[in-house]
């Protein structure tokens, strides 16, 4: 009953079933802690490997000219999105999740795992429909380009979720879009 009373007052939030966070006064307008402050603890409590990517990671790398509307997280399995107060967390499924190069950033209440600039760039191309489309991806990539290390980009490409085209087979089959 005490937790319910605190929740009605806005002092406690439950962004996921059985997971509670204390909401300091400065975040009461949001209705919850910002996602970057509770997602590391949530994923640890659920025992799920994860990393924050796409526009969320680009923002931390200084390449997003606008704040993303949702905190974008990659998991190795499906999970429903979180919407609590004004905080939104979107989950995307990623094969070979553990192979993606990540780094941690410190926040007041944890250290979220974020994809490196190179992995972020590759994910932006591979998951462009989650990042606002190709035009928006191109804008973010132009800002992210100065942080990319070519050697690290090659290593990250081994785990990339980019569509593979078998161009030679399609040419041999007379694919109309590839035949000049």
C-alpha positions in Angstrom: 0.0 0.0 0.0 2.9 2.3 0.7 4.3 1.8 -2.8 0.8 2.6 -4.3 0.6 5.8 -2.2 4.1 6.9 -3.4 3.2 6.1 -7.0 0.1 8.3 -6.8 2.3 11.1 -5.4 4.7 10.6 -8.3 7.6 9.6 -6.1 7.9 6.0 -7.4 7.4 4.7 -10.9 7.1 1.2 -12.3 8.2 1.3 -16.0 8.2 -2.6 -16.1 6.3 -5.2 -14.2 8.0 -5.7 -10.8 10.6 -3.0 -11.4 10.3 0.2 -9.5 12.4 3.4 -9.6 12.4 6.4 -7.3 11.5 9.5 -9.1 13.4 12.6 -7.8 11.5 15.9 -7.8 13.3 17.2 -11.0 11.9 14.3 -13.0 8.3 14.3 -11.7 7.1 16.1 -14.8 8.3 13.2 -16.9 6.5 10.8 -14.6 9.6 8.5 -14.5 13.4 8.6 -14.5 14.8 9.2 -18.0 15.4 5.9 -19.7 19.2 6.1 -19.8 19.1 6.1 -16.0 16.9 3.1 -15.4 17.5 0.8 -18.5 20.9 -0.5 -17.3 19.3 -1.6 -14.0 16.3 -3.0 -15.7 18.3 -5.1 -18.1 20.5 -6.3 -15.3 17.5 -7.3 -13.2 16.0 -9.1 -16.3 19.3 -10.7 -17.1 19.1 -9.6 -20.7 22.1 -8.5 -22.8 21.5 -5.2 -24.5 22.9 -2.0 -26.0 21.4 1.3 -26.8 21.8 2.2 -30.5 20.6 4.2 -33.4 19.5 7.7 -32.6 20.1 7.2 -28.9 23.7 6.3 -29.4 24.2 8.9 -32.1 23.1 11.6 -29.5 25.7 10.4 -27.0 28.3 10.5 -29.8 27.3 14.1 -30.6 25.7 13.4 -33.9 22.0 13.8 -33.3 20.9 17.4 -33.9 17.6 16.6 -32.2 16.8 14.7 -29.1 15.3 11.3 -30.0 11.7 10.8 -29.0 12.4 7.3 -27.6 15.3 5.5 -26.1 16.3 2.8 -28.6 17.5 -0.5 -27.2 18.7 -3.6 -29.1 18.0 -7.0 -27.5 18.5 -10.6 -28.6 14.8 -11.3 -28.3 11.4 -9.6 -28.7 10.1 -7.3 -25.9 7.2 -4.9 -25.7 8.0 -1.2 -25.7 7.9 0.7 -22.5 5.7 3.8 -22.2 5.5 5.3 -18.7 4.7 9.0 -18.3 6.5 10.9 -21.0 9.4 8.3 -21.2 9.4 5.9 -24.2 11.7 2.9 -24.7 11.7 1.0 -28.0 13.2 -2.5 -28.3 14.6 -3.9 -31.5 15.8 -7.5 -32.0 19.4 -7.9 -33.2 21.2 -11.1 -34.1 24.7 -11.5 -32.9 24.0 -8.9 -30.3 27.0 -9.9 -28.1 29.4 -9.3 -31.0 28.5 -5.7 -31.5 31.2 -3.3 -30.2 29.9 -1.3 -27.3 31.1 1.3 -24.8 29.6 2.6 -21.6 28.6 6.2 -20.7 28.2 7.3 -17.2 24.9 8.8 -16.0 23.9 9.8 -12.5 22.2 6.4 -11.9 24.1 3.9 -14.1 26.2 3.3 -17.1 24.2 2.4 -20.2 25.9 0.3 -22.9 25.9 2.1 -26.2 27.1 1.0 -29.6 30.4 2.5 -30.7 30.3 5.3 -33.4 31.2 2.7 -36.0 28.5 0.2 -35.0 26.0 3.1 -34.7 26.7 4.1 -38.2 26.2 0.6 -39.6 23.0 0.1 -37.5 21.6 3.4 -38.8 21.9 2.1 -42.4 20.6 -1.4 -41.5 17.7 -0.2 -39.4 16.9 3.1 -41.2 13.2 2.6 -40.8 13.7 2.9 -37.0 15.8 6.0 -37.5 13.5 8.3 -39.4 14.3 7.1 -42.9 17.3 7.4 -45.2 17.3 11.2 -45.4 17.5 11.5 -41.6 20.1 8.7 -41.5 22.3 10.6 -44.0 22.1 13.8 -41.9 23.1 11.9 -38.7 25.9 10.0 -40.6 27.4 13.3 -41.9 27.6 14.5 -38.3 29.0 11.1 -37.0 31.6 10.8 -39.8 34.3 12.7 -38.0 34.2 10.3 -35.1 34.6 7.1 -37.2 37.8 5.1 -37.1 38.2 3.2 -40.4 39.8 0.2 -38.8 37.0 -0.1 -36.2 34.4 0.4 -38.9 35.8 -2.7 -40.7 35.6 -4.7 -37.5 32.1 -3.5 -36.8 31.0 -4.4 -40.3 31.5 -8.1 -39.6 28.5 -7.9 -37.2 26.4 -5.4 -39.2 22.8 -6.1 -40.0 23.0 -4.7 -43.5 21.1 -6.3 -46.3 23.3 -8.5 -48.5 22.8 -8.4 -52.2 23.9 -11.3 -54.4 24.4 -9.0 -57.4 26.2 -11.6 -59.6 23.3 -14.1 -59.2 20.7 -11.4 -59.9 22.6 -10.2 -63.0 22.8 -13.8 -64.2 19.1 -14.2 -63.7 18.4 -11.0 -65.7 17.0 -9.0 -62.7 15.3 -6.0 -64.3 16.7 -3.4 -61.9 20.3 -4.6 -62.3 20.4 -5.0 -66.1 21.4 -1.9 -67.9 
